[in-house]
Amino acid sequence: MDKPLTAVALNCTLKPSPGESSTDVIIDQLAEQLQEHSVSCETVRLVDRNVAPGVEADMGSGDEWPQILEKISGADILIFATPTWLGHMSSVAQRALERLNAAGGETDEQGRPVMFGKVAITAVVGNEDGAHAIIADAFQGLNDIGFSIPAQGATYWNHEAMNPKDYKDLEETPEAVAATNRTSAANAVHLAHRLAEAPYPGQ
């Protein structure tokens, strides 16, 4: 029997709590899909935390990244979710990748990078174009760090150009997005279980 899995979602919105966040909406939708596979999910809104700039696992006094990294390290699945700003991922998302980069140099007792057994999926929302480029950048960074990316492991929504509208204001989720949410979640769970059964080889 497959062991229970857990997930952590990094909400890289620029809006502090309790501000409404479209990124939170799509995270909640993915979390609902993960729950269908008995996967629990915790969300961390990074803008509410003191995440210092830098590329080390711990940047010293007041830095809250070590506690966040501990949550990621303890989970099987990472949801990396960001809004689109000026065609790019948010500055908060970029900082998260920079801080995660330190984990790429950490290895387990078999000589494998510590994130090798973990799966990452992405979610991007925006009232402008840019999702494909953001997903490509995020996947390259996450894979470099050691995360495995499942088939169709990204979900996104962009509104039409020059006509701003937020994902959180939609009356219903477009079926294409809902279907992709289901697929991304299901494939993430499938891959996480397979990696647990058959880890990557040691060095």
C-alpha positions as CSV (number, residue, x, y, z in Angstrom):
1,M,0.0,0.0,0.0
2,D,1.3,3.5,-0.9
3,K,2.4,5.6,2.0
4,P,0.5,8.8,2.8
5,L,1.9,11.8,1.0
6,T,2.1,15.5,2.0
7,A,2.5,18.7,0.0
8,V,3.7,22.2,0.6
9,A,2.5,25.1,-1.5
10,L,4.7,28.3,-1.8
11,N,2.3,31.2,-2.5
12,C,4.5,33.8,-4.2
13,T,1.9,36.5,-4.4
14,L,3.0,40.1,-3.7
15,K,-0.2,40.7,-1.6
16,P,0.3,40.3,2.2
17,S,-2.4,38.6,4.2
18,P,-5.3,39.1,4.5
19,G,-5.4,40.4,1.0
20,E,-7.2,38.3,-1.5
21,S,-4.9,36.4,-3.8
22,S,-5.6,34.8,-7.2
23,T,-2.5,32.6,-6.5
24,D,-4.2,31.4,-3.4
25,V,-7.3,30.4,-5.3
26,I,-5.4,28.2,-7.8
27,I,-3.4,26.7,-4.9
28,D,-6.6,25.8,-3.1
29,Q,-7.9,24.2,-6.3
30,L,-4.8,22.1,-6.6
31,A,-4.9,21.2,-2.9
32,E,-8.5,20.0,-3.3
33,Q,-7.4,17.7,-6.2
34,L,-4.5,16.4,-4.0
35,Q,-6.9,15.7,-1.2
36,E,-8.8,13.4,-3.7
37,H,-5.6,11.3,-3.5
38,S,-5.4,11.5,0.3
39,V,-2.6,14.1,0.1
40,S,-2.6,16.9,2.7
41,C,-1.3,20.3,1.7
42,E,0.0,23.3,3.7
43,T,0.3,26.7,2.1
44,V,3.0,29.2,3.0
45,R,2.4,32.8,1.8
46,L,6.0,33.9,1.5
47,V,5.3,37.7,1.5
48,D,4.1,37.3,5.1
49,R,7.4,35.9,6.2
50,N,10.8,37.4,6.6
51,V,12.7,35.6,3.8
52,A,16.1,37.4,3.5
53,P,17.8,37.8,0.1
54,G,20.7,35.5,-0.5
55,V,21.7,32.0,-1.7
56,E,22.4,30.3,1.6
57,A,20.1,28.0,3.5
58,D,20.2,30.3,6.5
59,M,21.0,34.0,6.1
60,G,21.2,34.6,9.9
61,S,19.2,36.5,12.5
62,G,15.6,37.0,11.7
63,D,15.6,34.9,8.5
64,E,12.5,32.6,8.4
65,W,13.6,30.6,5.4
66,P,15.1,27.8,7.4
67,Q,11.7,27.0,8.9
68,I,10.1,27.1,5.4
69,L,12.8,24.9,4.0
70,E,12.2,22.4,6.8
71,K,8.5,22.2,5.7
72,I,9.6,21.7,2.0
73,S,12.1,19.0,3.0
74,G,9.5,17.2,5.0
75,A,7.0,17.1,2.2
76,D,6.8,14.9,-0.9
77,I,5.3,17.4,-3.3
78,L,6.0,21.1,-3.8
79,I,3.5,23.5,-5.4
80,F,5.4,26.5,-6.7
81,A,2.7,29.1,-7.4
82,T,3.2,32.7,-8.6
83,P,1.4,35.6,-10.2
84,T,2.6,37.2,-13.5
85,W,4.0,40.6,-13.2
86,L,5.4,42.4,-16.3
87,G,5.5,39.0,-18.0
88,H,7.7,37.5,-15.3
89,M,7.3,35.5,-12.1
90,S,7.0,37.6,-9.0
91,S,10.1,38.9,-7.2
92,V,9.0,36.7,-4.3
93,A,9.1,33.6,-6.5
94,Q,12.5,34.5,-7.8
95,R,13.8,34.9,-4.3
96,A,12.3,31.5,-3.3
97,L,14.3,29.8,-6.2
98,E,17.4,31.6,-5.1
99,R,17.0,30.4,-1.6
100,L,16.1,26.9,-2.7
101,N,19.3,26.8,-4.7
102,A,21.3,26.1,-1.5
103,A,19.5,22.8,-1.2
104,G,21.0,21.7,-4.5
105,G,24.4,21.3,-2.9
106,E,23.1,19.2,0.1
107,T,23.2,15.5,-0.3
108,D,21.8,12.5,1.6
109,E,23.7,9.4,2.9
110,Q,23.7,8.0,-0.7
111,G,25.3,11.1,-2.2
112,R,22.0,12.2,-3.8
113,P,20.9,15.9,-3.7
114,V,18.3,16.0,-0.9
115,M,15.5,17.1,-3.2
116,F,15.9,14.1,-5.5
117,G,12.9,12.2,-4.1
118,K,10.5,15.1,-4.3
119,V,8.1,16.2,-7.0
120,A,7.4,19.8,-8.0
121,I,4.5,21.3,-10.0
122,T,3.8,24.9,-10.8
123,A,0.8,27.2,-11.0
124,V,0.7,30.6,-12.6
125,V,-2.1,33.2,-12.8
126,G,-2.1,36.6,-14.3
127,N,-4.1,39.2,-16.2
128,E,-1.4,39.4,-18.8
129,D,0.7,37.0,-20.9
130,G,3.8,35.3,-19.6
131,A,2.8,31.9,-18.1
132,H,4.7,29.7,-20.5
133,A,7.9,31.6,-20.0
134,I,7.5,31.6,-16.2
135,I,6.8,27.9,-16.1
136,A,9.9,27.2,-18.3
137,D,12.1,29.2,-15.9
138,A,10.6,27.7,-12.8
139,F,10.9,24.1,-14.1
140,Q,14.5,24.6,-15.1
141,G,15.4,26.0,-11.7
142,L,13.4,23.4,-9.7
143,N,14.8,20.5,-11.8
144,D,18.4,21.9,-11.4
145,I,17.8,21.9,-7.6
146,G,16.7,18.2,-7.8
147,F,13.0,18.2,-8.0
148,S,11.3,15.8,-10.4
149,I,8.7,17.2,-12.8
150,P,5.7,15.1,-13.7
151,A,4.0,15.0,-17.1
152,Q,1.8,18.1,-17.6
153,G,3.0,19.3,-14.2
154,A,2.0,22.9,-14.7
155,T,-1.4,24.7,-14.6
156,Y,-2.0,28.3,-15.5
157,W,-4.5,31.0,-16.4
158,N,-3.9,34.2,-18.3
159,H,-6.6,36.7,-19.2
160,E,-6.6,38.2,-22.7
161,A,-4.1,41.0,-23.4
162,M,-5.0,44.6,-22.6
163,N,-8.2,43.6,-20.7
164,P,-7.2,43.0,-17.1
165,K,-9.2,40.5,-15.0
166,D,-8.1,38.5,-12.0
167,Y,-8.5,34.7,-11.6
168,K,-10.1,35.2,-8.2
169,D,-12.9,37.2,-9.8
170,L,-14.0,34.5,-12.2
171,E,-17.5,33.2,-11.6
172,E,-16.4,29.6,-12.4
173,T,-13.1,27.9,-13.2
174,P,-12.6,27.4,-17.0
175,E,-12.9,23.7,-17.7
176,A,-9.5,23.6,-19.4
177,V,-7.9,24.9,-16.2
178,A,-9.9,22.5,-14.0
179,A,-8.9,19.6,-16.1
180,T,-5.2,20.6,-16.0
181,N,-5.4,21.0,-12.2
182,R,-6.7,17.4,-12.0
183,T,-4.0,16.1,-14.2
184,S,-1.2,17.9,-12.6
185,A,-2.2,16.8,-9.1
186,A,-2.8,13.2,-10.2
187,N,0.5,12.9,-12.0
188,A,2.4,14.5,-9.1
189,V,1.0,11.9,-6.7
190,H,1.7,9.1,-9.1
191,L,5.4,10.2,-9.5
192,A,5.9,10.8,-5.8
193,H,4.7,7.3,-5.0
194,R,6.9,5.8,-7.7
195,L,10.0,7.7,-6.4
196,A,9.2,6.5,-2.9
197,E,9.2,2.9,-4.2
198,A,12.2,3.2,-6.4
199,P,14.6,6.1,-5.5
200,Y,17.1,7.5,-7.9
201,P,20.5,5.7,-7.6
202,G,23.1,6.9,-5.2
203,Q,26.5,8.3,-6.3
